[in-house]
Amino acid sequence: MPPNTTICPICLGHPGTLPVANEQAIEWSAKTALALHCIVNEYSKFDRKHYFYPDLPKGYQISQYDQPIGSGGYLIIQIPDAPQGNRKQAKIRLNRLHLEEDAAKLFHTPDKKSSLVDYNRSSTPLMEVVTEPDLTSPQEAKTYLQELRTLVRHLNVSSGDMEKGHLRCDANVSIKFEHRGEQVWTPISEIKNLNSFKAVEYALEYEGKRLYEDWIHGGDTTRRTSKITVGWDDEKSVTILQRGKEEAHDYRYFPEPDLPPLHFTQEHIERLRSEIPELPIAKRLRFVEEYGLAASDARILADEKDSADYFEKAVSELQEWLNAKDLTLPEHQLKGYKLLSAWMINKTPAILLPLGQTISTSRITPENFAEFITLLLGNEITSSSAQVVLEEMAKSGAEPHTVVSEKGLQQVSDVGLLENACDAALAAHPDALANYKAGKVTVIMFLVGQVMKEMKGKAQPEMVKNILEKKLM
């Protein structure tokens, strides 16, 4: 969106303008607080936070100080691929969740001699979640933010896209180490406005090492007692000093006179609580327990609300087919769920990406995807034919049985035809029998491949293998 095209007198802090609280933003903030196990305070108020900066034309920001919407709370994170010796799971305590108005966005010219200001996002509601100092590594900080993004997406309160500015991070970093028998904590650096998960991880890594090296070599870190604010230069991969960080009293907080206090009744809180859907952690666990998925697959499917909803709709359709075929034993069910999961995760994205589609926007309906899986379960098509079927479904939206029929992709399981193809493969490779009897058992897979090639991928691979094994004995 072009700069300064969605602005108004309130955004620009014109004299005589008055703010109006955004009711939906307040409700969404309270709902998020409940999902994060916070206490939603019965009474909450807005405050003025005074300081002058080009991105705040009023000279103050409307925020919340001592009576935020939510207090306390926590978020549990699973740290994937954590290095050996590091924790795999962590409970990150929260200090508060509050609402404030966003500031404008500054663009610095390449020569760093001037800046431009875009007020498009100025005065829009911004929900801020503040953690306790429980994160122990840059990787944990990145994982925490990813988990928070997943949660707000499931709540449908934000898309959480960092690259679009819908989620940003201010990260405080201090390093603890032992020096001459004493525990040392360096002063804190606050890294402002990190706008990608990689930037969070890299900036914390860099600033942590910089603080340590500066302290060890007797730099400013050994004398500084207050916090500083730094920015992250993505191109140079370095932090840049911006200013000394203000303390709370420097902002001269006082209650915002133009906005009334908020009052959350117990009935209001319970209504918001009832609107909270199944959250990502619970959904992952259920996908593992109910559908027998691997934890890694459950995470991939459950973390995106659209893919999770799609998967469960397809599962529902698949269950109907299994019941109709009297395949109700747990092993039948689990095989179907795992096959559905595997094709959704490993095959479908590569087909949809060139078409500019995602699973939720594709022409493949959950009903047709479930029917497609039944063709594989019933050995009506091979895996190679299935790839062709799925590609056509994505392009045209056709039903899988229609594609199979029109393209002649039905799997061949006629024993006579398969035996003839196996005989032809053995005749074309007369040394195969000797090699097999000499212990080179992998030759059989080569022969299976030759038969599949001859049958244009429509032969039943397991039947072909069994026939070849008998002929090679």
DRENROVEX-758180 format. One record per residue (C-alpha): x negated, y, z negated; residue in three letters. Coordinates in nm, 3 decimals, padded with zeros to 5 digits. Layout:
@u X, v Y, w Z, rest ALA
...
This chain:
@u 00.000, v 00.000, w 00.000, rest MET
@u -00.145, v 00.342, w 00.092, rest PRO
@u -00.281, v 00.539, w -00.206, rest PRO
@u -00.050, v 00.786, w -00.383, rest ASN
@u 00.264, v 00.685, w -00.192, rest THR
@u 00.469, v 00.541, w -00.482, rest THR
@u 00.440, v 00.828, w -00.727, rest ILE
@u 00.673, v 01.061, w -00.911, rest CYS
@u 00.649, v 01.357, w -01.151, rest PRO
@u 00.631, v 01.115, w -01.450, rest ILE
@u 00.340, v 00.923, w -01.291, rest CYS
@u 00.153, v 01.250, w -01.251, rest LEU
@u 00.233, v 01.383, w -01.597, rest GLY
@u 00.410, v 01.696, w -01.478, rest HIS
@u 00.521, v 01.934, w -01.755, rest PRO
@u 00.877, v 01.876, w -01.875, rest GLY
@u 00.896, v 01.510, w -01.772, rest THR
@u 01.008, v 01.247, w -02.025, rest LEU
@u 00.928, v 00.873, w -02.023, rest PRO
@u 01.193, v 00.600, w -02.022, rest VAL
@u 01.122, v 00.255, w -02.164, rest ALA
@u 01.152, v -00.035, w -01.917, rest ASN
@u 01.403, v -00.278, w -02.069, rest GLU
@u 01.298, v -00.574, w -01.855, rest GLN
@u 00.929, v -00.522, w -01.938, rest ALA
@u 01.017, v -00.520, w -02.309, rest ILE
@u 01.217, v -00.843, w -02.278, rest GLU
@u 00.950, v -01.014, w -02.071, rest TRP
@u 00.684, v -00.911, w -02.324, rest SER
@u 00.889, v -01.052, w -02.612, rest ALA
@u 00.954, v -01.375, w -02.419, rest LYS
@u 00.581, v -01.412, w -02.346, rest THR
@u 00.504, v -01.348, w -02.713, rest ALA
@u 00.739, v -01.631, w -02.812, rest LEU
@u 00.581, v -01.866, w -02.555, rest ALA
@u 00.242, v -01.782, w -02.709, rest LEU
@u 00.369, v -01.869, w -03.059, rest HIS
@u 00.355, v -01.505, w -03.169, rest CYS
@u 00.587, v -01.351, w -03.426, rest ILE
@u 00.815, v -01.106, w -03.249, rest VAL
@u 00.834, v -00.817, w -03.491, rest ASN
@u 01.185, v -00.708, w -03.584, rest GLU
@u 01.080, v -00.344, w -03.549, rest TYR
@u 00.828, v -00.221, w -03.295, rest SER
@u 00.735, v 00.128, w -03.180, rest LYS
@u 00.536, v 00.315, w -02.918, rest PHE
@u 00.242, v 00.544, w -02.994, rest ASP
@u 00.040, v 00.809, w -02.815, rest ARG
@u -00.325, v 00.728, w -02.757, rest LYS
@u -00.507, v 01.052, w -02.682, rest HIS
@u -00.804, v 01.085, w -02.456, rest TYR
@u -00.877, v 01.267, w -02.133, rest PHE
@u -00.982, v 01.073, w -01.826, rest TYR
@u -00.906, v 01.129, w -01.455, rest PRO
@u -00.675, v 00.825, w -01.447, rest ASP
@u -00.453, v 00.973, w -01.725, rest LEU
@u -00.326, v 01.313, w -01.610, rest PRO
@u -00.113, v 01.367, w -01.924, rest LYS
@u -00.424, v 01.347, w -02.142, rest GLY
@u -00.269, v 01.061, w -02.342, rest TYR
@u -00.146, v 00.708, w -02.285, rest GLN
@u 00.176, v 00.561, w -02.424, rest ILE
@u 00.076, v 00.240, w -02.600, rest SER
@u 00.144, v 00.051, w -02.925, rest GLN
@u -00.080, v 00.072, w -03.230, rest TYR
@u 00.033, v -00.065, w -03.567, rest ASP
@u 00.371, v -00.214, w -03.472, rest GLN
@u 00.326, v -00.418, w -03.152, rest PRO
@u 00.594, v -00.639, w -03.000, rest ILE
@u 00.414, v -00.961, w -03.097, rest GLY
@u 00.167, v -01.048, w -03.373, rest SER
@u -00.051, v -01.355, w -03.420, rest GLY
@u 00.005, v -01.658, w -03.200, rest GLY
@u -00.231, v -01.886, w -03.011, rest TYR
@u -00.299, v -02.055, w -02.678, rest LEU
@u -00.449, v -02.403, w -02.651, rest ILE
@u -00.688, v -02.452, w -02.360, rest ILE
@u -00.845, v -02.763, w -02.208, rest GLN
@u -01.196, v -02.689, w -02.081, rest ILE
@u -01.253, v -02.892, w -01.761, rest PRO
@u -01.604, v -03.021, w -01.694, rest ASP
@u -01.736, v -02.874, w -02.018, rest ALA
@u -02.111, v -02.940, w -02.055, rest PRO
@u -02.208, v -03.224, w -02.286, rest GLN
@u -02.197, v -03.109, w -02.645, rest GLY
@u -01.944, v -02.833, w -02.578, rest ASN
@u -01.585, v -02.858, w -02.693, rest ARG
@u -01.328, v -02.997, w -02.449, rest LYS
@u -01.029, v -02.829, w -02.612, rest GLN
@u -00.990, v -02.507, w -02.808, rest ALA
@u -00.715, v -02.323, w -02.992, rest LYS
@u -00.757, v -01.955, w -02.910, rest ILE
@u -00.591, v -01.739, w -03.174, rest ARG
@u -00.421, v -01.419, w -03.066, rest LEU
@u -00.429, v -01.092, w -03.254, rest ASN
@u -00.138, v -00.918, w -03.087, rest ARG
@u 00.069, v -00.869, w -02.774, rest LEU
@u 00.176, v -00.515, w -02.696, rest HIS
@u 00.315, v -00.303, w -02.415, rest LEU
@u 00.161, v 00.014, w -02.277, rest GLU
@u 00.164, v 00.220, w -01.959, rest GLU
@u -00.095, v 00.142, w -01.695, rest ASP
@u -00.344, v 00.405, w -01.585, rest ALA
@u -00.429, v 00.509, w -01.230, rest ALA
@u -00.705, v 00.342, w -01.030, rest LYS
@u -01.040, v 00.507, w -00.959, rest LEU
@u -01.234, v 00.453, w -00.636, rest PHE
@u -01.598, v 00.558, w -00.646, rest HIS
@u -01.765, v 00.679, w -00.328, rest THR
@u -02.068, v 00.481, w -00.203, rest PRO
@u -02.307, v 00.757, w -00.310, rest ASP
@u -02.154, v 00.747, w -00.663, rest LYS
@u -02.132, v 01.127, w -00.661, rest LYS
@u -01.753, v 01.152, w -00.663, rest SER
@u -01.440, v 00.947, w -00.730, rest SER
@u -01.092, v 00.927, w -00.581, rest LEU
@u -00.778, v 00.856, w -00.782, rest VAL
@u -00.481, v 00.643, w -00.673, rest ASP
@u -00.176, v 00.700, w -00.897, rest TYR
@u 00.041, v 00.426, w -00.744, rest ASN
@u 00.030, v 00.206, w -01.054, rest ARG
@u 00.016, v 00.491, w -01.306, rest SER
@u 00.282, v 00.466, w -01.580, rest SER
@u 00.399, v 00.117, w -01.480, rest THR
@u 00.447, v -00.124, w -01.775, rest PRO
@u 00.137, v -00.321, w -01.870, rest LEU
@u 00.148, v -00.612, w -02.116, rest MET
@u -00.178, v -00.659, w -02.305, rest GLU
@u -00.270, v -00.978, w -02.491, rest VAL
@u -00.557, v -00.943, w -02.740, rest VAL
@u -00.740, v -01.252, w -02.866, rest THR
@u -00.935, v -01.311, w -03.184, rest GLU
@u -01.310, v -01.375, w -03.129, rest PRO
@u -01.256, v -01.750, w -03.074, rest ASP
@u -01.400, v -01.786, w -02.724, rest LEU
@u -01.753, v -01.924, w -02.743, rest THR
@u -01.868, v -01.923, w -02.378, rest SER
@u -01.804, v -01.754, w -02.044, rest PRO
@u -01.652, v -02.079, w -01.919, rest GLN
@u -01.402, v -02.079, w -02.206, rest GLU
@u -01.311, v -01.717, w -02.130, rest ALA
@u -01.241, v -01.804, w -01.767, rest LYS
@u -01.037, v -02.111, w -01.867, rest THR
@u -00.835, v -01.905, w -02.117, rest TYR
@u -00.743, v -01.652, w -01.848, rest LEU
@u -00.648, v -01.927, w -01.604, rest GLN
@u -00.425, v -02.086, w -01.868, rest GLU
@u -00.267, v -01.749, w -01.947, rest LEU
@u -00.199, v -01.690, w -01.577, rest ARG
@u -00.037, v -02.034, w -01.548, rest THR
@u 00.185, v -01.956, w -01.846, rest LEU
@u 00.311, v -01.619, w -01.718, rest VAL
@u 00.382, v -01.772, w -01.380, rest ARG
@u 00.595, v -02.044, w -01.539, rest HIS
@u 00.777, v -01.775, w -01.737, rest LEU
@u 00.826, v -01.586, w -01.409, rest ASN
@u 00.717, v -01.259, w -01.572, rest VAL
@u 00.416, v -01.202, w -01.343, rest SER
@u 00.243, v -01.357, w -01.043, rest SER
@u -00.084, v -01.316, w -01.233, rest GLY
@u -00.282, v -01.258, w -00.912, rest ASP
@u -00.612, v -01.105, w -01.022, rest MET
@u -00.708, v -01.006, w -00.667, rest GLU
@u -00.390, v -00.794, w -00.649, rest LYS
@u -00.446, v -00.632, w -00.986, rest GLY
@u -00.155, v -00.815, w -01.149, rest HIS
@u -00.392, v -00.960, w -01.408, rest LEU
@u -00.705, v -00.786, w -01.533, rest ARG
@u -00.947, v -00.854, w -01.813, rest CYS
@u -01.146, v -00.640, w -02.055, rest ASP
@u -01.399, v -00.873, w -02.216, rest ALA
@u -01.593, v -00.807, w -02.537, rest ASN
@u -01.925, v -00.987, w -02.569, rest VAL
@u -02.172, v -01.019, w -02.854, rest SER
@u -02.451, v -01.276, w -02.890, rest ILE
@u -02.532, v -01.469, w -03.207, rest LYS
@u -02.877, v -01.622, w -03.244, rest PHE
@u -03.139, v -01.702, w -03.506, rest GLU
@u -03.442, v -01.475, w -03.535, rest HIS
@u -03.713, v -01.526, w -03.797, rest ARG
@u -03.485, v -01.737, w -04.009, rest GLY
@u -03.191, v -01.495, w -04.000, rest GLU
@u -02.863, v -01.497, w -03.807, rest GLN
@u -02.841, v -01.198, w -03.572, rest VAL
@u -02.532, v -01.056, w -03.400, rest TRP
@u -02.596, v -00.807, w -03.123, rest THR
@u -02.372, v -00.497, w -03.094, rest PRO
@u -02.065, v -00.543, w -02.875, rest ILE
@u -02.037, v -00.458, w -02.506, rest SER
@u -01.689, v -00.425, w -02.356, rest GLU
@u -01.681, v -00.514, w -01.987, rest ILE
@u -01.391, v -00.326, w -01.829, rest LYS
@u -01.143, v -00.419, w -01.557, rest ASN
@u -01.272, v -00.757, w -01.441, rest LEU
@u -01.055, v -00.862, w -01.150, rest ASN
@u -01.143, v -01.224, w -01.075, rest SER
@u -01.210, v -01.539, w -01.274, rest PHE
@u -01.559, v -01.566, w -01.126, rest LYS
@u -01.631, v -01.205, w -01.221, rest ALA
@u -01.529, v -01.278, w -01.582, rest VAL
@u -01.762, v -01.576, w -01.602, rest GLU
@u -02.057, v -01.412, w -01.424, rest TYR
@u -02.025, v -01.077, w -01.605, rest ALA
@u -02.018, v -01.242, w -01.948, rest LEU
@u -02.318, v -01.460, w -01.855, rest GLU
@u -02.514, v -01.157, w -01.737, rest TYR
@u -02.425, v -00.922, w -02.021, rest GLU
@u -02.489, v -01.190, w -02.282, rest GLY
@u -02.839, v -01.252, w -02.146, rest LYS
@u -02.900, v -00.876, w -02.114, rest ARG
@u -02.804, v -00.815, w -02.479, rest LEU
@u -03.030, v -01.094, w -02.597, rest TYR
@u -03.330, v -00.985, w -02.387, rest GLU
@u -03.284, v -00.621, w -02.485, rest ASP
@u -03.269, v -00.709, w -02.854, rest TRP
@u -03.573, v -00.942, w -02.839, rest ILE
@u -03.777, v -00.671, w -02.666, rest HIS
@u -03.679, v -00.399, w -02.912, rest GLY
@u -03.447, v -00.207, w -02.682, rest GLY
@u -03.145, v 00.010, w -02.757, rest ASP
@u -02.951, v -00.296, w -02.875, rest THR
@u -03.159, v -00.313, w -03.193, rest THR
@u -03.063, v 00.044, w -03.290, rest ARG
@u -02.708, v 00.071, w -03.162, rest ARG
@u -02.427, v 00.025, w -03.415, rest THR
@u -02.126, v 00.116, w -03.203, rest SER
@u -01.961, v -00.055, w -02.909, rest LYS
@u -02.036, v 00.047, w -02.549, rest ILE
@u -01.826, v 00.018, w -02.235, rest THR
@u -01.983, v -00.126, w -01.921, rest VAL
@u -01.857, v -00.197, w -01.570, rest GLY
@u -01.936, v -00.496, w -01.350, rest TRP
@u -02.091, v -00.444, w -01.007, rest ASP
@u -01.985, v -00.748, w -00.803, rest ASP
@u -02.223, v -00.677, w -00.516, rest GLU
@u -02.535, v -00.641, w -00.731, rest LYS
@u -02.416, v -00.884, w -01.004, rest SER
@u -02.514, v -00.644, w -01.283, rest VAL
@u -02.335, v -00.448, w -01.554, rest THR
@u -02.347, v -00.069, w -01.551, rest ILE
@u -02.322, v 00.150, w -01.861, rest LEU
@u -02.014, v 00.371, w -01.854, rest GLN
@u -01.979, v 00.534, w -02.196, rest ARG
@u -01.980, v 00.482, w -02.569, rest GLY
@u -01.662, v 00.312, w -02.686, rest LYS
@u -01.419, v 00.511, w -02.898, rest GLU
@u -01.297, v 00.389, w -03.236, rest GLU
@u -00.925, v 00.381, w -03.320, rest ALA
@u -00.941, v 00.715, w -03.504, rest HIS
@u -01.094, v 00.879, w -03.196, rest ASP
@u -00.771, v 00.822, w -03.005, rest TYR
@u -00.570, v 01.024, w -03.261, rest ARG
@u -00.275, v 00.785, w -03.253, rest TYR
@u 00.064, v 00.911, w -03.363, rest PHE
@u 00.419, v 00.778, w -03.298, rest PRO
@u 00.549, v 00.855, w -02.950, rest GLU
@u 00.822, v 01.118, w -03.007, rest PRO
@u 00.994, v 01.067, w -02.671, rest ASP
@u 01.068, v 00.693, w -02.708, rest LEU
@u 01.285, v 00.543, w -02.986, rest PRO
@u 01.161, v 00.244, w -03.191, rest PRO
@u 01.254, v -00.107, w -03.073, rest LEU
@u 01.474, v -00.333, w -03.285, rest HIS
@u 01.480, v -00.706, w -03.209, rest PHE
@u 01.769, v -00.881, w -03.380, rest THR
@u 01.741, v -01.250, w -03.463, rest GLN
@u 02.015, v -01.323, w -03.209, rest GLU
@u 01.818, v -01.139, w -02.941, rest HIS
@u 01.500, v -01.329, w -03.023, rest ILE
@u 01.681, v -01.667, w -03.015, rest GLU
@u 01.837, v -01.582, w -02.679, rest ARG
@u 01.494, v -01.507, w -02.536, rest LEU
@u 01.355, v -01.826, w -02.689, rest ARG
@u 01.631, v -02.031, w -02.525, rest SER
@u 01.530, v -01.890, w -02.184, rest GLU
@u 01.172, v -02.019, w -02.209, rest ILE
@u 01.127, v -02.309, w -01.964, rest PRO
@u 00.908, v -02.614, w -02.016, rest GLU
@u 00.556, v -02.475, w -02.045, rest LEU
@u 00.248, v -02.601, w -01.857, rest PRO
@u 00.085, v -02.796, w -02.142, rest ILE
@u 00.407, v -02.987, w -02.217, rest ALA
@u 00.470, v -03.047, w -01.846, rest LYS
@u 00.121, v -03.192, w -01.792, rest ARG
@u 00.164, v -03.433, w -02.083, rest LEU
@u 00.508, v -03.539, w -01.957, rest ARG
@u 00.377, v -03.600, w -01.604, rest PHE
@u 00.112, v -03.831, w -01.751, rest VAL
@u 00.350, v -04.016, w -01.983, rest GLU
@u 00.660, v -04.030, w -01.761, rest GLU
@u 00.504, v -04.076, w -01.416, rest TYR
@u 00.173, v -04.244, w -01.506, rest GLY
@u -00.035, v -03.979, w -01.331, rest LEU
@u -00.402, v -03.918, w -01.406, rest ALA
@u -00.452, v -03.613, w -01.628, rest ALA
@u -00.637, v -03.430, w -01.348, rest SER
@u -00.353, v -03.492, w -01.101, rest ASP
@u -00.092, v -03.391, w -01.358, rest ALA
@u -00.275, v -03.061, w -01.410, rest ARG
@u -00.286, v -02.985, w -01.036, rest ILE
@u 00.086, v -03.054, w -00.990, rest LEU
@u 00.211, v -02.900, w -01.315, rest ALA
@u 00.009, v -02.579, w -01.315, rest ASP
@u 00.190, v -02.427, w -01.017, rest GLU
@u 00.561, v -02.399, w -01.091, rest LYS
@u 00.662, v -02.437, w -00.726, rest ASP
@u 00.461, v -02.756, w -00.675, rest SER
@u 00.585, v -02.900, w -01.006, rest ALA
@u 00.947, v -02.834, w -00.912, rest ASP
@u 00.893, v -02.980, w -00.564, rest TYR
@u 00.729, v -03.292, w -00.707, rest PHE
@u 01.015, v -03.356, w -00.948, rest GLU
@u 01.281, v -03.308, w -00.679, rest LYS
@u 01.096, v -03.559, w -00.459, rest ALA
@u 01.066, v -03.798, w -00.755, rest VAL
@u 01.442, v -03.780, w -00.808, rest SER
@u 01.505, v -03.872, w -00.444, rest GLU
@u 01.244, v -04.149, w -00.460, rest LEU
@u 01.409, v -04.299, w -00.767, rest GLN
@u 01.740, v -04.324, w -00.582, rest GLU
@u 01.572, v -04.518, w -00.302, rest TRP
@u 01.393, v -04.751, w -00.544, rest LEU
@u 01.718, v -04.818, w -00.728, rest ASN
@u 01.900, v -04.889, w -00.401, rest ALA
@u 01.633, v -05.148, w -00.313, rest LYS
@u 01.658, v -05.294, w -00.666, rest ASP
@u 01.293, v -05.196, w -00.726, rest LEU
@u 01.348, v -05.083, w -01.083, rest THR
@u 01.053, v -05.246, w -01.258, rest LEU
@u 00.802, v -04.999, w -01.409, rest PRO
@u 00.525, v -05.110, w -01.171, rest GLU
@u 00.743, v -05.029, w -00.870, rest HIS
@u 00.829, v -04.687, w -01.010, rest GLN
@u 00.471, v -04.599, w -01.103, rest LEU
@u 00.338, v -04.705, w -00.764, rest LYS
@u 00.584, v -04.472, w -00.595, rest GLY
@u 00.506, v -04.178, w -00.827, rest TYR
@u 00.131, v -04.218, w -00.780, rest LYS
@u 00.164, v -04.247, w -00.402, rest LEU
@u 00.379, v -03.933, w -00.394, rest LEU
@u 00.127, v -03.747, w -00.611, rest SER
@u -00.171, v -03.862, w -00.402, rest ALA
@u -00.018, v -03.747, w -00.073, rest TRP
@u 00.093, v -03.414, w -00.218, rest MET
@u -00.251, v -03.340, w -00.362, rest ILE
@u -00.496, v -03.497, w -00.116, rest ASN
@u -00.330, v -03.492, w 00.227, rest LYS
@u -00.054, v -03.233, w 00.250, rest THR
@u -00.255, v -02.910, w 00.180, rest PRO
@u -00.492, v -02.976, w 00.473, rest ALA
@u -00.190, v -03.019, w 00.703, rest ILE
@u -00.001, v -02.714, w 00.578, rest LEU
@u -00.289, v -02.465, w 00.553, rest LEU
@u -00.343, v -02.420, w 00.931, rest PRO
@u 00.034, v -02.363, w 00.962, rest LEU
@u 00.027, v -02.088, w 00.699, rest GLY
@u 00.253, v -02.291, w 00.471, rest GLN
@u 00.253, v -02.411, w 00.113, rest THR
@u 00.443, v -02.711, w -00.016, rest ILE
@u 00.725, v -02.490, w -00.141, rest SER
@u 00.754, v -02.290, w 00.184, rest THR
@u 00.698, v -02.579, w 00.425, rest SER
@u 00.956, v -02.739, w 00.653, rest ARG
@u 00.910, v -03.066, w 00.467, rest ILE
@u 01.198, v -03.090, w 00.222, rest THR
@u 01.156, v -03.287, w -00.103, rest PRO
@u 01.418, v -03.532, w 00.028, rest GLU
@u 01.218, v -03.595, w 00.347, rest ASN
@u 00.892, v -03.621, w 00.154, rest PHE
@u 01.047, v -03.889, w -00.068, rest ALA
@u 01.174, v -04.074, w 00.240, rest GLU
@u 00.826, v -04.051, w 00.390, rest PHE
@u 00.682, v -04.218, w 00.078, rest ILE
@u 00.939, v -04.497, w 00.106, rest THR
@u 00.804, v -04.577, w 00.453, rest LEU
@u 00.461, v -04.630, w 00.301, rest LEU
@u 00.596, v -04.828, w 00.007, rest LEU
@u 00.795, v -05.050, w 00.241, rest GLY
@u 00.492, v -05.110, w 00.469, rest ASN
@u 00.685, v -04.962, w 00.761, rest GLU
@u 00.393, v -04.738, w 00.863, rest ILE
@u 00.018, v -04.747, w 00.805, rest THR
@u -00.182, v -04.472, w 00.638, rest SER
@u -00.320, v -04.351, w 00.973, rest SER
@u 00.031, v -04.341, w 01.122, rest SER
@u 00.156, v -04.166, w 00.809, rest ALA
@u -00.083, v -03.878, w 00.877, rest GLN
@u 00.073, v -03.831, w 01.221, rest VAL
@u 00.424, v -03.851, w 01.077, rest VAL
@u 00.354, v -03.590, w 00.807, rest LEU
@u 00.195, v -03.350, w 01.056, rest GLU
@u 00.502, v -03.366, w 01.280, rest GLU
@u 00.733, v -03.319, w 00.980, rest MET
@u 00.540, v -03.005, w 00.885, rest ALA
@u 00.556, v -02.864, w 01.238, rest LYS
@u 00.919, v -02.941, w 01.324, rest SER
@u 01.095, v -03.022, w 00.998, rest GLY
@u 01.202, v -03.357, w 01.147, rest ALA
@u 01.305, v -03.649, w 00.929, rest GLU
@u 01.032, v -03.914, w 00.890, rest PRO
@u 01.234, v -04.204, w 01.037, rest HIS
@u 01.304, v -03.994, w 01.345, rest THR
@u 00.933, v -03.920, w 01.396, rest VAL
@u 00.839, v -04.287, w 01.350, rest VAL
@u 01.101, v -04.398, w 01.603, rest SER
@u 01.026, v -04.132, w 01.865, rest GLU
@u 00.648, v -04.185, w 01.850, rest LYS
@u 00.666, v -04.564, w 01.820, rest GLY
@u 00.467, v -04.571, w 01.497, rest LEU
@u 00.638, v -04.869, w 01.332, rest GLN
@u 00.385, v -05.093, w 01.164, rest GLN
@u 00.318, v -05.422, w 01.341, rest VAL
@u 00.348, v -05.721, w 01.108, rest SER
@u 00.416, v -05.991, w 01.367, rest ASP
@u 00.173, v -06.271, w 01.278, rest VAL
@u 00.138, v -06.393, w 01.636, rest GLY
@u 00.045, v -06.050, w 01.770, rest LEU
@u -00.201, v -05.991, w 01.486, rest LEU
@u -00.370, v -06.330, w 01.536, rest GLU
@u -00.419, v -06.257, w 01.906, rest ASN
@u -00.577, v -05.919, w 01.819, rest ALA
@u -00.805, v -06.085, w 01.562, rest CYS
@u -00.914, v -06.351, w 01.817, rest ASP
@u -00.995, v -06.074, w 02.064, rest ALA
@u -01.206, v -05.890, w 01.806, rest ALA
@u -01.401, v -06.208, w 01.717, rest LEU
@u -01.457, v -06.284, w 02.085, rest ALA
@u -01.591, v -05.934, w 02.144, rest ALA
@u -01.833, v -05.972, w 01.852, rest HIS
@u -01.961, v -06.333, w 01.856, rest PRO
@u -02.231, v -06.265, w 01.596, rest ASP
@u -01.967, v -06.171, w 01.334, rest ALA
@u -01.912, v -06.532, w 01.224, rest LEU
@u -02.282, v -06.596, w 01.167, rest ALA
@u -02.330, v -06.269, w 00.982, rest ASN
@u -02.029, v -06.341, w 00.759, rest TYR
@u -02.156, v -06.690, w 00.671, rest LYS
@u -02.500, v -06.541, w 00.605, rest ALA
@u -02.347, v -06.335, w 00.324, rest GLY
@u -02.275, v -06.009, w 00.506, rest LYS
@u -01.914, v -05.998, w 00.388, rest VAL
@u -01.877, v -05.631, w 00.481, rest THR
@u -01.857, v -05.737, w 00.845, rest VAL
@u -01.494, v -05.823, w 00.785, rest ILE
@u -01.407, v -05.455, w 00.733, rest MET
@u -01.575, v -05.375, w 01.064, rest PHE
@u -01.355, v -05.635, w 01.232, rest LEU
@u -01.044, v -05.498, w 01.060, rest VAL
@u -01.133, v -05.160, w 01.205, rest GLY
@u -01.166, v -05.309, w 01.554, rest GLN
@u -00.824, v -05.472, w 01.526, rest VAL
@u -00.667, v -05.149, w 01.397, rest MET
@u -00.821, v -04.965, w 01.691, rest LYS
@u -00.682, v -05.221, w 01.936, rest GLU
@u -00.337, v -05.197, w 01.775, rest MET
@u -00.350, v -04.814, w 01.779, rest LYS
@u -00.342, v -04.798, w 01.399, rest GLY
@u -00.007, v -04.978, w 01.374, rest LYS
@u -00.127, v -05.312, w 01.236, rest ALA
@u -00.076, v -05.404, w 00.870, rest GLN
@u -00.438, v -05.385, w 00.739, rest PRO
@u -00.396, v -05.637, w 00.457, rest GLU
@u -00.242, v -05.893, w 00.692, rest MET
@u -00.526, v -05.839, w 00.940, rest VAL
@u -00.785, v -05.892, w 00.667, rest LYS
@u -00.620, v -06.213, w 00.548, rest ASN
@u -00.603, v -06.354, w 00.901, rest ILE
@u -00.969, v -06.271, w 00.966, rest LEU
@u -01.081, v -06.428, w 00.638, rest GLU
@u -00.913, v -06.755, w 00.736, rest LYS
@u -01.066, v -06.752, w 01.084, rest LYS
@u -01.417, v -06.681, w 00.947, rest LEU
@u -01.414, v -06.966, w 00.696, rest MET
